[in-house]
Amino acid sequence: VIILSRQGSGFIALKEEWDGLYLAGEYRTDGYTVPEEPILFMPFEADFNRPIISTARMRVHEALENADIIAEYEQKVTFSIAAVEDITFESREVRNCAVITKKTEANGIQTVETFWLMPSVGPVKMQVADETSTRTYHLRSYRSNRGVSRKTFNLDDYFPLNPSTAYDYRDQTGNLVSITIGKREEKLGRQTISYTEPG
């Protein structure tokens, strides 16, 4: 279970499953809301043109010792990849950020959250829109868990050198060019990765 604090106003509890993070409960100073079954909070994978939909019946409890149910409602969450965009972060261009939208419908109200996700960092821009307002947030700094600004990023997130991976390209003349990644091998005391060069 993962706990996310909301700066003194409560916290949310998330449960990790094989396909994503699921909301197990939302706890506030005036009570708490739990789904009848955990509802998807964020998927681990998504495809273009294939929205992911998750629904659950939500139960609202009082913040009292007996914690009576004071309300129930249906909630529907729809995730989709909107685009892949290049954005500017810390004065440099970052390519191929995934733009993911999360549409939540409950009690006749629709909220749309949009996340611009930078590889190996996470959301560098967020936008929350409902019927009355739109709020946009831009990441100004990013730090590791030791409080040190991150200036380097994991290459595996950009260029995973997985064995048997094949890349097909077209050169300036229109010819098909392929590169194939081989298995890891030890040569001269070092781990190496073989590959076929385009030619």
ABEGO torsion letter per residue (X at the ends): XBBBBBGGAEBBBBBBBAAEBBBAEBBBAAEBBBBABBBBABBABBBBGBBBBBBBBBBBBBBBAAGBBABBBBBBBBBBBABBBBBBBGGBBBBGBBBBBBBBBBGGBBBBBBBBBBBGAEBABBBBBBAABBBBBBBABBBBAAGBBBABBBAAAABBBBBGBBBBBBBAAGBBBBBBBBBBBBBGGBBBBBBBBBX
